Structures are given as structure tokens and as C-alpha cells.
Amino acid sequence: MPDDLHAKIGQTIMIGFPGRRESDPGVKAIRAQLQEGTVGGVVLFPDNISSKAQLKALIAALRETRSDLPPFIAVDQEGGAVQRLRTRKGFGWFPSAALVGKNPSLDSQEIAEAIYAEMATELAELGFNMNLGPVVDINTNPNNPVIGARGRSFGSDPDTVAPIAAAFINAHHAANVATVAKHFPGHGSSAVDSHRKLADISHSWQNLELEPYRRLALQGLLDAVMIGHLYHPRFSDLERLPASLSAKAVDALRASDGIGFDGVVMSDDLEMGAIRDAFTPEEAAVRAIKSGTDIVVFSNIERGDLNFGTRIHHALAVAVCDGRIGTARIEEAYRRIVRLKEQLKTKTLPRAW
């Protein structure tokens, strides 16, 4: 396989890894994979973090692997229940999306942006260049175990969710941190947690759940969109096939009469129960990239496999060689990824106001 194609495939892979220090085996392994172009980004979890000083040194060691095309260094830092940077380890505390969205004042968007400016500044100072947020799910089911019940939605209507999501993104862009709107096409109505099993939203999903994506796309604020492990015939290619592995979902994002989004499409973690129960990691990666997803994400938490990135890269390379994934599909994904990385490199992420 040509070196450039090897590198382009690598850009489509984002994984987690074990370890906290440059001398740890897991960190040595992921640094090598980043340098070789086997993977293009990493996502950090609490087990990678012990203190501000340690985290800053770790991220610096990861970022220095590629100066030409810096890796995405990502984290889930939403506020509330989902904060990978814990206060007991010396990091700032941020309110949940539900708390931010409850502010009824006329200047609620400005207040939200001030909150998220603090969040984004902390991330940038540590060396992160991507936050896996905001959640733009509409809270149509307050008892939803993974969104509503955990306070992860800004509110129950697009008029609340979209402006605060825009404030979240603007604040991050001002700090030169890319964002990822999630979980397309909408996780707010589900009755189950996709971390555990496939969430069937066939009878609960509503069209209004697309509205935040439309509004953010019109403002030019969407850097990336994460597709959830959700089943709905409108967004799934086959019966019980998750949207995250379906071309229909990507097409709905890309279509000019849909969202009209031409940025980076990412999968949710392909090691969640919704995927793990039916597919191997390699199968899931191939299906996702073939369907039009640009970056496949694997937490690699439970297995802690030092060679996991190499395994996924090999599976994708074989799929390209045997024709299951066209080289044009890889080129297309690479173009979008590089465009976003160049915006980070040149500090030109867009702002709406």
C-alpha cells in the first residue's frame, strides 16, 4: 500500500489508550502510532489523568509526534455528569447542560458563552484541541437514562438548545478548540442507554430533533457531528442496523435539502454495547467508514490493547485493498479531516458573532 494511502487511512482513526506518562507502555505505543500515521487522533479518559501538570505533559508528548498534521487530542467535557477532568484532580467544575439551559434571562446566551469560555480556556491551556460536545439532543424524554435523566440536554425545544449550543461552540472556537455536536439524528427520545444496547427511536423520534443541526450548520458553526448508535428506519440502512453504521444517516447530514453539512462526521464510541453485541471492532470500523463516516472512535478502555490502532488500521487497509471501501471514500474523509486540522493550525475556526 502506498505510504500516502496508509497515512490517509490513519487519519480516520481516533482511539483511547492506557497510560499517563511518556514512559508508560501504552503512551509509548500510541506515540509511535501517531508518528507513523497509523492513527490520527486520541481521546482521553479519567484513567489517563492524575493532575494538571501530568496531563499537560502527556498531551505535549502526544502533540509533538506530528507537527505537519497535529493529531486531534479529544475529551468528553460537557459539564455536569460528563466531566473527564475531575475537580478532585484540580480541574474546574462546570454546570450540566440542563442547568445552563434553565436560565430564562434575555442574556442567557451570553451567560452560557461565559461559562463555556472558562471550560474551553482550561482545555486549550492543557493542550486539548477538540471537545466531544456540545450535546444538541432535544430533551423529549426526561426519563431517558443517558440524556434527560443525566441533565445532558440544554432543553426540550430547539429554541433553547440551538442558541446555547452556539454559545458553547463560539466559546471553544475563541480558544481554538474544535467541537463535535452529538448525537445525530437525536438521542433525546430514547428509553435505553446505547452504552448498553441499541436504542430504538423508531416510535419516539421527532423531526424537531434535527433543528439544532440545521441552525448550527446555517451559522457555519459545525466542525464535526457525531452519529449515535440509534435505530430508526429513516436513518438506518437495514433492520436494527445503527445509524452510526448506515449511509442513510450520513446522507441526511450531507443532503442540501437536509442539514447540508460538509464537515467531519464521527462515530460514537464503537465499543459501546449497541455495537459490541453485534460486530467486531474491525467490522464496525469498516462499515462506518464505508457508510460515509470520516472518523471512527474507539475508547479502548476495557481491553487496553496497545496495538488496537494498528488492528483497526489493518482492517481498513484490507477493506480498501479488496474494494469494500473505495479509495475515493478515504480521500473524501481525509480532505474533511485535514481541512479541520488546518483551521486549528491556523486558528481560523469560525465564530457566529
N, C-alpha and C positions, 0 to 999 in steps of 0.2 A: 504494500500500500504506500502511495506517495506520502512524504513527510507532511506536506501541507494538508492533505486529507485527514491524516492522523490527528493533526493539531485542531482541525476544524471540528472533528467528531468530539474531541476532548472538551471543547468549549460548551458543548451541550450537556455536560455532566456537572452536577453540584452535589457534594456528599458531606456527611459528617465524619468525624474521625475521633479516636481515643487519644487522650494525652493533653497535657497542659504546658509542657516546657519543650524547648527546642531539642533537648537531649532525649525526650521520650520516644520510644519506637514508633508510636502512631503519628507523632508530629514529623519525625524524620521521613516516614513513608509518604505522608500527604505532601510534604515539601517536594519530595522527588517527583511525585505525580504531577504537581503543578509546574515544576520546572520542565518536565518532559512534554507537557501539553496533554497528558492523559486525562486530566480533569481541568475544568475552567473556573470552578468556584467551590467554596466550602460554606457550610452552615455550622455555627457553634451552638452548643447546648450547655446547661449548667455544669455538667461534669468536666467541661473544658476550662472552667472559670473558678479561680480561688480568690482573686483580688484584682484591683485596678492595675497595679504595677505588673502583675503576672500576665493579665490579659493583654495589656498594651504591648508587652514584649512578645507574646505569642503571635499577635496579629502582625506586628512588624516583621517577624520571621516568615510569616506566610506571604505578606505583600511583596517582600523583596525577591521572591522567586521569579517574578516576571515584571520587568519594567516596561517592556514594549506593550504588553496587553495585561494589565494588572488583574488578578483574579477577583471575582466577586467574593467579598467577605460578609456573609449574611447572618442575621439573627432574627428570632421572633421577639420583638419588643413592642407589644401592643399597649401595655399598661393594664392595671387590674390583675386578673387571674393569669395572664400570659406575659410574664416578665422574666426573661432568661437571666437578666442582670439583677441579682437579688440585693435588697437593702442590707441584709446581714453580711454581705461581702463588700459593702462600702459603696454601692451604687445608689443612684437616685430612685425615689418611688414616684410612680405616675398613676393617676386615677384610671379606672376602667372606662371603656368607650361608653358604657351606659351612663356613668356619672357625668362624663363630659357632655353627652347628648341631652341630659336633663336640664341643662342651663337654658332657661327660656328668654333670656335677655336679648335685646337688639344687637348687642355686641358679642354674641355667643361665638361667632366665627373668629373674632379677634382674640377672645379669651382662649379658645381651643388652639389657635396658632401659637400663642404664647406658651401654653403647656407643652405643645409638641416641639417648639423651638428648643426648650430645655432638654427634651428627650434626644432630639437629633444632634444637638451640640455635644452631648455626652457620647453618643455613638461615634460621631466624627472624631472627637478627641482621642478615643480609644483606637481608632483605625478602621472601624466598620465603614463600608461603602454601600450597604444595602440593608434595609429593614423589611422583613416579610410582613408588611402591613401597609395600608390600613385594612381592617375588616370592613367591607362595604355591604355585608349581608343585612337585609331588612329583618327586623325582629317581629316576624309574623306569628311565631310560636314562642311565647315567653318561657314555656317549659322545655324547649329544645335543650337537651343535655350538654351540647357542645358550644352553643352560641348564646341563646337567650338566658338560660339559667346561669351562665358564667359571666354575664354582663359584657359580652364581647361585641355587641351591636350598638351603634350610635342611636338607633331609634326604630320606630315602627313604620316610618314613611320616608320616601326618597327626599322630601324637602328638608328633613333633618339630617339624614345620612350623607347626602352628596356634599353639602357645604362644609360639614365638619371633616369629611374625608379630604376635601380640597385643602382645608387648613392644615391637616396632617401632612399632606404631600408638599404643600408650599414650604412648610417649616423644614422639612427634610431636604428639599431642594436647595434652600438657602444655606444649609450646612454641607451641601454636596454629598447627600446620601440618597441613593435611589430607593424607590418604594415598589411594593407589589400589592395591588388590590386583590382581595380574595373574599369568597371562594366561588368563582363563577360556575354555574349560572345563578347561584344563590343557595346558601346553606341555612338560611334563617327559618325555613318552614319545616325542616326535618325533625323527625321524632327520635332518631337514633344518632349515635356518635360514629362518624366514619373512621375514627381511630380504631373502632372495634369491628364494625361491619358496614357493608354497603348501605348508604342512606337512600331509600326510595322516596323521591319527592314528586312522583307522578301525579298524585291527587292533592298535593298541598301547595305546590309551587305556583306563583303568580307572576304575570308579566311585569308588574311594577318592580320586581327584583332585578331587572336589567337596567332600570333607570339610572342608578348611580354610575354604572359603567358608561352609559350614553353621555351623561352630563360631564363626567371627568374626561372622556375622550374628546368631546367638543371643546373643552378648555385646553386641550393639549397636555393634560397632566399625567396621563397614564404612562409609566415607564414599563411596567410589566403587569400581567394579570395571571393569577394562579387559578387553575381549574381544579375543582373539588372532586372527590370520589363520590359522586352523586348519580343516581339513575333517574332519567326522565326520557321518554321516547323522543322528545323534540331534540335532545342533546346527546343521545346515545345511539351508536351505530347498530347495536344488537341488543336483544332482550337481556337485561341485567348487566350490560357492559357499562362500567362507569364513564361519565363524561370525560374524565381525565385521560381515558384511553380511546376517545372517539373523535373522528374527524368532524362530526356534526357540531360538536361544541366549539371547536376551533373555527369552523366555517361561520358560526353565529357571531363570533367575535370579529372576524375579518370582514364579513359582508358589508358593503357600503349601505345597504338598507337595514343593517343590524347595528352593531356597535361601531363598525368602521375602524377597527384598531389594527395598526400595522407594527406594533411593538412586540416585545418579548412575551411569549406565552410560556408559563412554567407549570409543571405538575405540582400537586400537593405531594407530600412525602409518600413515595411508592412502597414504603414498608408498613403502611397502616394496615389494619385488619381488613379493610374493604378491598384491598389489592392482594395482600399476602395470602388470603384464604383461597384465591383462585389462580394466582400467577406467580411464577418465579420472578425474582428481581430482573433477570435478563429478559424474560418475556415481556414484562411490564415496560421496561425501557424501550424495547424495540417497537411495541405497539404505540407507545406515547409519541415517540419521535416520528414514526410513520404517519400518525394521525395529524401531525402538524404542530405538535408541541415543540418548543425550541430548547427548553432546559428541563431535564429530568432531575428530580430531587430525591435523594435517599438519606435518611437520618443516620443509618449505620450505627444506631445506639446499642441495640441488643447484641448484635453479632460482634461489633468492634473489629471487623475484618480489616487488617492493614492493607490488603490488596483489593479491597472492594471496588475502588475506582477503576483499577486495571481490568477487573472482571466485567464491569459494565461497558467499558470502552471496547473490550474484545467482542462482546455480544453485538454491539452496534456496528463495529467494523465488519464482522462476519455478515450481518444483515445487509450492509452496503455492498459487499463483495458478491453476495448471491442474488442481489437485486430486490430484496424485500423492501429496502429503503433506497430510494434514488439519490444519486449524488446531488441532484438539484435541491432535494429536501434539506440536505446537510448545508449546502451553500446558502440557502434561504435563511436557515436558523442562524448560521454564522454571521450573516450580514446584519441581522437584527441585534444579535448579542454584541458584536463589535461596535455598532452604532451607539448603543447604550454605554459601553465601556469608554468610548471616545468622549461622550458627553461628560462622564465622570472625570476623565483625564484632563479635559479642557475646562471643567467647571461650568458647563453650559446647560445644565438641567433647567427646563422651562419653569417659569412661575406665572400664575394667573393674575396676580396683582402685585 
